[in-house]
């Protein structure tokens, strides 16, 4: 920014007008006008920063000139210089944004001091406006939002009223920020939904082999009984009641096989997210059939301990089921050579209201102290390469917290791990 300011001296008297010009010409660019109409034409044509204005002039009076200057450019600094000053005129001038008021005759030091202060004030306003422009409109593609505001010229100090403009600019920016925040929140929710479903499908993949094995067992039973029944019929076996029992066994096995396949489909299906009063004990019991085969194969014993009269909680059934399933599978992974998984549920009394606490405690290899703070981070995993997605616990925490719950972990190496989940209990 140039240190020279553009100053307009307005006075109908040649002597004071030329005197002011001589005082200022070495440090500033000085324009002169002998009446109000000429002064306004200069302001319209030149980037004027400051005006020294005489109040008593032929034709258009100084106070009217002041009002018109402020209409054209409200941020031009104005210093009233008059030999006919009164308290009333000074008060009225100040109401219209005059920077200073001085009466004739004046000394050089006094007038130059007032002008220097006014110019510094104008420079400060410009810097402040530039700062807000840079701070509020620094993102790519937002420069066009300044089009409705007067341009900032580094060679001069012109501009509109700084306070009103900054309020407008700030309001506009915060409106844009809110819109972006809303859009970003929607994108985050959509992404989280995809991650949750992706992790769910990953768990389905982990369980698929076990289900396939279980399904094959059921179908083998069906096949065996079908062959047995066929032989009986071929030999015209007379015990019809036994044949009916065999047929019932076939039907039961078919129902079980159908239920297993339906569970796989239900587990992988995308659900709507709606909270409802939920019985955690029943929900845990629903999860157990998914993992029974894997538990038997790894020689893992699942212990369940529930207090009587547990409170209900408000959650999405499908999402919390995914959390419990993920914690169970993590416990299985920590016990490759067998062990015990204890699942406990209890009521906890607090001053702010009761909580429902659920614990998943395994006897596995535990978690290293250096990893405790990382396990809820996305893509962090202590499992081997290609095992899991590293999103299970991250997603589980997001799900729990979305229903005003909390989840934490307590673990020591070689001593097992306990995940503790708490939800606000619903009032009866």
C-alpha positions in Angstrom: 0.0 0.0 0.0 1.3 3.5 -0.9 2.1 5.7 2.1 0.7 8.7 0.2 -3.0 9.4 0.6 -5.3 11.2 -1.8 -6.6 14.4 -0.1 -9.2 16.8 -1.3 -9.1 20.4 0.1 -12.5 22.1 -0.2 -12.6 25.8 0.6 -14.1 28.8 -1.3 -11.3 31.0 0.0 -8.1 30.8 -2.2 -5.7 31.6 0.7 -6.6 28.8 3.1 -7.1 26.5 0.2 -3.6 27.1 -1.2 -2.1 27.1 2.2 -3.4 23.7 3.0 -2.2 22.4 -0.4 1.3 23.7 0.3 1.4 22.1 3.7 0.4 18.6 2.4 1.8 18.4 -1.1 5.2 16.9 -0.1 3.6 13.9 1.7 0.3 13.4 0.0 -1.4 13.8 -3.4 -3.6 16.9 -3.0 -6.7 17.9 -5.0 -8.6 21.2 -4.5 -12.1 22.4 -5.0 -13.6 25.9 -4.4 -17.2 24.8 -3.9 -19.4 21.8 -3.1 -20.3 20.8 -6.6 -16.7 20.7 -7.7 -15.7 18.7 -4.7 -18.3 16.0 -5.4 -17.1 15.7 -9.0 -13.5 15.2 -7.8 -14.7 12.5 -5.4 -16.6 10.7 -8.2 -13.5 10.7 -10.4 -10.6 10.2 -8.0 -10.0 7.7 -5.2 -10.1 10.2 -2.4 -9.1 9.1 1.1 -9.6 12.3 3.1 -11.4 15.6 2.7 -10.8 18.8 4.6 -14.1 20.6 4.3 -15.1 24.2 4.9 -18.7 24.6 6.1 -19.5 28.1 4.9 -19.4 28.3 1.1 -21.5 29.9 -1.6 -24.0 27.6 -3.3 -24.0 24.2 -1.8 -23.4 24.4 2.0 -20.7 22.4 3.7 -23.1 20.2 5.7 -24.9 19.2 2.5 -21.6 18.4 0.9 -20.6 16.3 3.8 -23.8 14.3 3.6 -23.3 13.7 -0.1 -19.7 12.7 0.3 -20.8 10.0 2.8 -23.5 8.9 0.4 -20.9 8.4 -2.4 -18.3 6.8 -0.2 -19.1 6.4 3.5 -15.5 5.4 4.3 -13.9 8.7 3.2 -12.4 10.5 6.2 -13.6 14.1 6.6 -12.1 16.8 8.7 -14.2 20.0 9.1 -12.0 23.2 8.9 -14.1 26.3 9.4 -14.0 29.8 10.8 -17.7 29.7 11.7 -17.9 26.7 13.9 -20.5 26.3 16.6 -21.3 23.5 19.0 -24.5 22.6 17.0 -22.7 22.4 13.7 -19.9 20.3 15.3 -22.4 17.9 16.8 -24.3 17.5 13.6 -21.1 17.0 11.7 -20.0 14.2 14.1 -23.3 12.5 13.6 -22.5 12.2 9.9 -19.2 10.5 10.5 -16.7 13.4 10.6 -13.3 12.4 11.9 -12.3 15.7 13.4 -13.4 19.3 13.7 -11.0 22.3 13.8 -11.6 26.0 13.6 -9.6 28.7 11.7 -7.1 29.9 12.3 -5.1 26.7 13.0 -1.4 26.0 13.3 0.5 23.7 11.0 1.3 21.1 13.6 -2.3 20.9 14.7 -3.8 20.3 11.2 -1.0 17.9 10.1 -1.5 15.9 13.3 -5.2 15.6 12.7 -4.7 14.6 9.1 -2.0 12.0 10.0 -4.3 10.4 12.5 -7.2 10.3 10.1 -5.1 8.7 7.4 -3.8 6.1 9.9 -7.4 5.4 10.9 -8.3 4.9 7.2 -5.3 2.6 6.7 -6.3 0.6 9.7 -9.8 0.1 8.4 -8.5 -1.0 5.1 -6.1 -3.5 6.7 -9.0 -4.8 8.8 -11.1 -5.2 5.8 -8.4 -7.0 3.9 -7.8 -9.3 6.9 -11.5 -10.2 7.0 -11.6 -10.7 3.3 -8.6 -13.1 3.5 -9.9 -14.9 6.6 -13.5 -15.2 5.6 -13.0 -15.8 1.9 -9.8 -17.7 1.6 -11.3 -21.0 0.3 -11.0 -21.7 -3.4 -14.1 -20.7 -5.4 -15.4 -18.2 -2.9 -13.9 -15.0 -4.4 -16.9 -14.4 -6.4 -18.9 -13.8 -3.2 -17.1 -10.5 -2.8 -18.5 -9.2 -6.2 -21.3 -7.3 -4.5 -18.8 -5.4 -2.3 -16.7 -2.4 -3.5 -13.2 -3.4 -4.8 -10.2 -3.1 -2.6 -7.5 -0.9 -4.3 -4.0 -1.1 -2.9 -3.2 2.3 -4.4 -5.9 4.1 -2.4 -7.9 3.8 0.7 -11.4 3.9 -0.7 -14.2 1.6 0.4 -17.6 1.5 1.9 -18.5 1.7 5.6 -16.1 -0.8 7.1 -18.3 -1.9 10.1 -21.5 -2.5 8.1 -19.5 -4.3 5.3 -17.7 -6.6 7.7 -21.0 -7.5 9.4 -22.5 -8.3 5.9 -19.4 -10.3 4.9 -19.3 -12.2 8.2 -23.0 -13.0 8.0 -22.6 -14.3 4.5 -19.5 -16.4 5.4 -21.2 -18.0 8.4 -24.2 -18.8 6.3 -22.0 -20.5 3.7 -20.1 -22.3 6.5 -23.4 -23.6 7.9 -24.5 -24.8 4.5 -21.1 -26.6 4.1 -21.3 -28.0 7.6 -24.8 -29.5 6.8 -23.6 -30.9 3.6 -20.5 -32.3 5.2 -22.6 -33.9 8.0 -24.8 -35.6 5.5 -21.8 -36.9 3.7 -20.3 -38.2 7.0 -23.6 -40.0 7.8 -23.7 -41.6 4.4 -20.1 -42.7 4.7 -20.6 -44.1 8.2 -23.6 -46.0 6.9 -21.5 -47.5 4.2 -18.7 -48.4 6.6 -21.1 -50.0 9.0 -22.6 -52.1 6.3 -19.1 -53.0 5.0 -18.0 -54.2 8.4 -21.2 -56.1 8.8 -20.5 -57.9 5.5 -17.0 -58.6 6.7 -18.4 -60.3 9.8 -20.8 -62.3 7.6 -17.7 -63.5 5.7 -16.0 -64.6 8.9 -19.1 -66.6 9.8 -19.9 -67.9 6.4 -17.6 -70.9 6.5 -19.1 -72.0 9.8 -22.6 -71.6 8.6 -21.8 -73.6 5.4 -20.4 -76.4 7.6 -23.4 -76.3 9.8 -25.7 -76.3 6.8 -24.0 -79.3 5.3 -24.4 -81.2 8.6 -28.2 -80.5 8.5 -28.5 -81.5 4.9 -26.5 -84.7 5.6 -29.0 -85.5 8.3 -31.9 -84.9 5.9 -30.2 -87.1 3.3 -29.6 -89.9 5.8 -33.2 -89.9 7.1 -34.5 -89.7 3.6 -32.5 -92.8 2.6 -33.7 -94.6 5.7 -37.3 -93.8 5.0 -36.9 -94.9 1.4 -35.6 -98.3 2.6 -38.4 -98.7 5.1 -41.0 -98.0 2.4 -39.3 -100.4 0.0 -39.5 -103.1 2.6 -43.1 -102.2 3.4 -42.3 -101.6 7.0 -45.5 -101.9 9.1 -44.7 -99.4 11.8 -46.4 -96.3 10.3 -45.9 -94.2 13.5 -42.1 -94.5 13.3 -42.3 -93.5 9.7 -44.2 -90.4 10.7 -41.5 -89.6 13.4 -38.8 -89.9 10.7 -40.7 -87.5 8.5 -41.0 -85.1 11.4 -37.3 -85.2 11.9 -36.7 -84.4 8.3 -39.0 -81.4 8.6 -37.2 -80.2 11.7 -33.8 -80.3 10.0 -35.1 -78.5 7.0 -36.5 -75.7 9.3 -33.1 -75.4 11.0 -31.2 -75.2 7.7 -33.7 -72.5 6.5 -33.2 -70.6 9.7 -29.4 -70.6 9.3 -29.6 -69.3 5.8 -32.1 -66.6 6.8 -29.9 -65.5 9.6 -27.1 -64.9 7.1 -29.3 -62.8 4.9 -30.8 -60.9 7.8 -27.3 -60.1 9.1 -26.1 -58.7 5.9 -29.2 -56.7 5.0 -29.1 -52.9 5.3 -31.6 -51.7 7.9 -33.1 -48.3 8.6 -31.7 -46.7 11.8 -34.5 -46.3 14.3 -34.2 -46.4 18.1 -36.6 -48.5 20.1 -36.9 -49.9 23.6 -34.6 -52.9 23.7 -34.1 -55.8 26.0 -30.3 -56.4 25.9 -30.5 -59.9 27.4 -32.8 -61.0 24.5 -30.6 -59.2 22.0 -27.5 -61.1 23.3 -29.3 -64.4 23.1 -30.2 -63.6 19.5 -26.5 -63.1 18.7 -25.4 -66.5 20.2 -26.7 -68.7 17.4 -24.4 -66.8 15.0 -21.3 -67.8 16.9 -22.1 -71.2 18.4 -20.4 -73.2 15.7 -17.2 -71.0 15.8 -17.1 -71.3 19.6 -17.4 -75.1 19.5 -14.7 -75.3 16.8 -12.2 -73.2 18.9 -13.2 -74.8 22.2 -14.4 -71.5 23.6 -16.9 -71.6 26.4 -19.4 -68.7 26.5 -20.7 -67.8 30.0 -23.7 -65.5 30.4 -24.6 -63.7 33.6 -27.5 -61.3 33.7 -29.0 -59.5 36.6 -32.8 -59.9 37.0 -35.0 -57.0 36.0 -32.5 -55.3 33.7 -33.7 -51.9 32.4 -34.5 -51.3 28.7 -32.4 -49.0 26.6 -33.2 -47.0 23.5 -31.1 -48.2 20.6 -31.3 -49.6 17.0 -31.6 -53.3 17.3 -29.6 -54.2 14.2 -26.7 -51.8 14.9 -26.3 -52.9 18.6 -26.5 -56.5 17.4 -23.5 -55.7 15.1 -21.6 -54.3 18.1 -22.1 -57.4 20.2 -21.2 -59.7 17.4 -18.1 -57.7 16.7 -16.9 -57.9 20.3 -17.7 -61.6 20.4 -15.6 -62.3 17.3 -12.8 -60.1 18.6 -12.8 -62.2 21.7 -12.6 -65.4 19.7 -9.7 -64.1 17.8 -7.9 -63.4 21.0 -8.4 -67.0 22.1 -7.2 -69.1 19.2 -6.4 -72.0 21.5 -9.7 -71.9 23.4 -10.8 -70.1 26.5 -13.8 -68.4 28.1 -15.9 -65.5 27.1 -18.0 -64.0 29.9 -20.9 -61.7 28.9 -22.4 -59.8 31.8 -25.2 -57.3 32.0 -26.2 -55.2 35.1 -27.8 -52.0 36.3 -25.6 -49.2 37.5 -27.1 -46.4 39.7 -25.9 -42.9 39.1 -27.1 -39.5 40.4 -28.0 -38.4 36.8 -29.9 -41.6 36.2 -29.4 -45.4 36.0 -27.2 -47.0 33.3 -27.2 -50.4 31.8 -23.7 -51.9 31.7 -22.6 -54.8 29.5 -19.2 -56.5 29.8 -17.5 -58.7 27.3 -14.6 -60.3 29.1 -12.3 -62.9 27.4 -9.4 -64.9 28.7 -7.3 -64.2 25.7 -3.8 -62.8 25.1 -4.8 -59.2 26.0 -3.7 -56.0 24.4 -0.3 -54.3 24.6 -0.3 -51.1 26.6 1.0 -49.1 23.6 -2.1 -50.2 21.6 -4.8 -49.5 24.1 -5.3 -45.9 23.0 -5.3 -46.9 19.3 -7.8 -49.8 19.1 -10.8 -47.5 18.4 -9.0 -45.7 15.6 -10.1 -46.5 12.0 -8.0 -49.1 10.2 -5.9 -50.0 13.3 -5.7 -53.7 13.9 -3.5 -56.1 15.9 -4.6 -58.9 13.6 -2.5 -60.3 10.9 -2.5 -58.8 7.3 -5.7 -59.7 5.5 -7.6 -60.5 8.7 -10.4 -58.1 9.3 -10.8 -54.5 8.2 -9.5 -52.6 11.1 -12.9 -50.8 11.3 -14.8 -53.0 13.7 -14.1 -51.3 17.0 -14.1 -47.8 15.3 -17.6 -48.5 14.0 -18.7 -50.1 17.2 -17.8 -47.0 19.2 -19.5 -44.7 16.7 -22.7 -46.8 17.0 -22.6 -46.9 20.8 -22.0 -43.1 21.1 -24.7 -42.4 18.6 -27.2 -43.7 21.2 -25.6 -41.6 24.0 -23.6 -44.6 25.2 -20.0 -45.2 26.0 -17.5 -47.9 25.4 -14.1 -48.5 27.0 -11.5 -51.3 27.2 -9.5 -52.7 30.1 -6.7 -55.1 29.2 -3.3 -56.5 30.1 -1.1 -58.7 28.1 -1.7 -62.4 28.8 -4.5 -61.5 31.2 -7.4 -61.0 28.8 -9.5 -58.1 27.7 -12.8 -56.6 29.0 -14.9 -54.3 26.9 -17.4 -52.3 29.0 -20.4 -50.7 27.3 -22.9 -48.4 29.1 -26.2 -46.9 27.9 -28.7 -44.7 29.7 -31.5 -46.8 31.1 -35.0 -46.0 30.1 -37.2 -44.9 32.9 -40.1 -47.2 33.7 
